[in-house]
Amino acid sequence: MFSSLLNTMRDRAAKRRRYNQLTSEILGLSDRDLSDINANRTDMLRHAYREVYGD
């Protein structure tokens, strides 16, 4: 039971680190960068969340 809880905590921490990394990269893009790749910051953040945590 304790190892299961520990594994769950590790998994959540890893997901949170990955999500933070992705959001930091997305938020670091300038408006010009987004325009160059024809992207929308809000859509990219939504996609990052789905990639890490699922639907």
Buried (B, 14 or more C-beta within 10 A) or exposed (E): EEEEEEEEEEEEEEEEEBBEEBBEEBEEBEEEEBEEEEBEEEEBBEBBBEEBEEE
